[in-house]
Amino acid sequence: CDWSSDVCSSDLVTVLLHQLIDRHSILSIAQAAILKVSPGCPMANPFVHLHCHTDYSLLDGACEISQLMKLAAKQKMPSVAMTDHGNLFGAVEFYNEAKKNGVHPVIGCEVYVAQQGHKNKADTNRYNHLVLLCENQEGYRNLIQLVSTGYLDGFYYKPRIDKDLLAKHSKGLIALSACLRGDINETLMADKYEDARKIAYDYQDMFGKNNFFLELQDHGLDEDRIAMPAVHRLAADTGMPLVVTNDSHYLEHGDARAHEILLCIQTGKTMSDPNRMRFTQNAFYLKTREEMMTLFGDVEHALDRTWDIAQRCQLKLEPVAEPFPKFPIPENHTTDTFFEYVARQGFEKRRPRLEALAKQGALKHDLAEYVERLDREIKTIQQMKFSGYFLIVWDFIRFSKQAGIPVGPGRGSAAGSLVSYAMEITDIDPLAYGLLFERFLNPERISMPDIDIDFCTRGRGEVIKYVTEKYGREQVAQIITFGTLGARAAIKDVGRVLDVGFGEIEKVTKLIPTQPLNIKLEEARKVEPQIDDLARKDPRIKEILDVAQRLEGMARN
């Protein structure tokens, strides 16, 4: 049979039926025919992108996660991987968005492997790339350990690990040899074939025979012409399996210009700078199987293998059922009753001040309204099962004040809670300022409570030490925040990169409506027609708006 033709599997089965009589032979060969169909047949194995950078690859990734999943669903991709540079920042968001869109998520990371040990912070200690994918829960825990160590112990410009660490935390992980910055490819391009072969065998020994793959990429670069034949030779000599990937940094071919501008935003350069960081080809996007077949039709099995690997990766990320640590409750109390006791006792301490204000005619609401509001808030907090949370916060704020550590009066939606005021979590009377409790907690829109507390810088460490010792190291974590490109920020950044004057950019940003808060650029253009009027008059403004709309919402720092 001519497997390169567009004949479909049913035609192949018909041919086989004429030639074979044994029913079991017919069935087995027919099944094989269905699996090995031509590229044009709809039954062909899907190609899965196992090397993909979301916008959490903060320097050069432009695959915003929600847009990535919509594209994957639109193109009927059954699965896609996240392999950001050196981090797992986007893992939970990626997993949840994938599940929401019916896409199988593969969680991974393109790690930086230092050649002379991850703790050696010298400029001569170069690093290489390696792609790691989580096959299971053990792999995910090991990858978390590697990435965390890279940041805590190995950070020197990049979060670096080394091969000793990899060897200790290799179980449950599938490794791919990565891009041109992988040590195998670098060694091959340096014409050191035997050294590259040794490195490949080291990785195979480290991860296991079925868990290490030689990665094939072709982005039209001159270096690809050197590396690919050498990788083919290495696979033939060692028997190590090949897998085809595309180093995807943006979603579609037409996003290459926006990606270039993003690189300039992240590096503080302009498009006119000849020394700016750039990708020399426009091929770093989520290509379809058909596009990949035009490049790798001679090794179709290496495309099919991407689906095999994706199916092996069965990591499940489940939300923690009870995320709060357990607050120690006195005898004869439950968490709910002790919370209520502390809240009511705290309110009694506040009462003399409220009564004094009432006598002066300075209290806006009767004390009866305070009591009714307190009762309602206590019941709501108990119904939402957040009594323990309030006790934990009350306890470490009490510790801080007793230790003489200055604590802020409270900010954010928590200032709308009378319970918070009674427990001295905040020092703001919500009724005096017309603040709503429902902005903080609403039983019709259940979400985790979030109380922002300011501590004096000099005493902050003592508070962290206190809660760590009381609840255990595994119950305490510090958080990271990400700045994203809003509508105005995106317009200003893109305008700067394109060398458009500040005054001209200001004309555009002033037209962005201030309400609703954080309005999207697409909506702003509908609400304010003058924005598009400026774009029609000036092609530079049009490009700024189009690119800004494409980059809007991406993580910037």
ABEGO torsion letter per residue (X at the ends): XBAABABBAAAAAAAAAAABABAAAAAAAAAAAAABBBAABAABBBBBBABBBBAABAAABABBAAAAAAAAAAAGBABBBBBBBGBAAAAAAAAAAAAAAGBBBBBBBBBBBBAAEAABBBAABBBBBBBBBBABAAAAAAAAAAAAAAAAAABBGBBBBBAAAAAAAABGBBBBAEBAABAAAAAAAAGBAAAAAAAAAAAAAAAEAAABBBBBBBAGBAAAAAAAAAAAAAAAAAGBBBBBBBBBABABAAAAAAAAAAAAAAAGBBAABAABBBBABAABBBBBAAAAAAAAAABAAAAAAAAAAAAABABBBBBBABABBBBBBBBGBBAAAAAAAAAAAAAAAAAAAAAAAAAAGABABBAAAAAAAAAAAAAAAAAAGAAAAAAAAAAAAAAAAAAGBBBBAEBEAAAABAAAAAAGABABBAAAAGBBAAAABBAABBBBBBBBBBBBAAAAAAAAAAAAAAAEAAABBBBBBBBBBBAAAAAAAAAAAAGBBAAAAAAAAAABBAOBBGBBAAAAAAABAAAAAAAAABAAAAAAAAAAAAABGBBAX
